[in-house]
């Protein structure tokens, strides 16, 4: 019987004939050479630019002898894997069930066979030290193992651990599998099931990290390195992306963090920050929806210097119960002159209209702000109708632009010091009935297909005839 990770019946044997095959795996933190101890701590330099840790030499003894094989399930409800019994070889997928715990001691070495993995529903503690790192690596030189999959109410703590050579992708599905796969309850706020501290995910055959269905990293996490992945360093539901800690996310096939953007399934219902982690965010699905639950306002904060790349046809929606009600989603994207925030197309050869733009439903939240930003290649088909005013330039209701307000009048101008470029439609659509707040004074517009800003309707819900239309 298996469960998709290659999990099978339990058996435990000593290693007698794997010495030659395992000798090829001396790259792990626990497999150092006596003459040349390792000097790199897993995850070193992963503090998001706050300064690199000084290299620390490993004091671990390279594993020798037959080692120990583990298969299917733990031998007891509370098990400890020691350095002395290393290498610990998982030759059939291992399950840590709810109520069970596995402790991996400092300096221990774990090797996982081709296609096998670890399913954690209980507790996994693998906490090494700077000079006593833990290594989790391949047991077959040419073939990746599967994944460490964390589910439900699991409790996983990883510190000073290198995790190498997993991420079996089941063919070419490189963006659907990961070496560390964290899944929670999608009906709850993000659950920090895994704490990482000085952890390195290296050489995944797919993604390094996958956060989905409410799964997230713990807020105490820090110093995560993801490098050498055959896909992206990480993919996350938008709701969980704020849990991605300071670290290093470069040296992968594609250096960006995927945001799955599954419309309502992963809508941001709590305050979330997309932090500057040194690589862009790639909005891959239909839209990121920001909208709090129970009438509360959820705020998406984007840090200075972040680049958001949007797939064709995607958008960022700040939601409201209806166009006549206050928004329940807010955006605070405040960059600086030196580190602007960029919203742009994900296409290799971007063109005007690649993505929809930033859309605000209802009366925009008063705490929302876009400052020192650039919005480029938006203005694609929005599916919104009858909110802007016709003008000689467009001869009809277009409702396509880089920023679209459709509903209530904002309390104030909320886009400042921002460049709007290469919009296939308008720059800013003032799709409300009320005063014509002016967005032209501090913003710049270039290569805008129609109006820099459209004209709102009057208090009688009538459009000017003809509507003024400053061109970009």
Secondary structure, DSSP 4 states (H G I P E B T S, - for coil): ---SS-B------B-SS-HHHHTT---STTS-BTTB-----TTTT-STTS-PPPP----PPPP-SS-EEEEEE-SSSEEEE-STTPPEEEEEEEEE-TT-EEEE-TT-EEEE-TT--EEESSEEEEE-BTTB-EEEEESSTTS----EEE-TT-EEEEEEEEEES----TTT-TTT-EEEEEE--TTSS-EEEEEEEEEEEE--SSEEEEEETTEEE-TT-EEEEEES-SSEEEEE-GGGGGGPPSEE--SSSEEEEEE--BTTTT-B-S-EEE---SSEEEE-SSEEEE--STTPPEEEEE-TT-EEEE-TT-EEEE-BSSTTSBBSEEEEEE--SSS-EEEEE-STT--TTSS-EEEEESB--TT-EEESEEEES--------S-S--BTTTSS----EEEEEEESPPSS--EES-EEE--SSEEEEEEEBS-----SSS-EEES-SSBSBPPPB-TTS---SSBP--B-
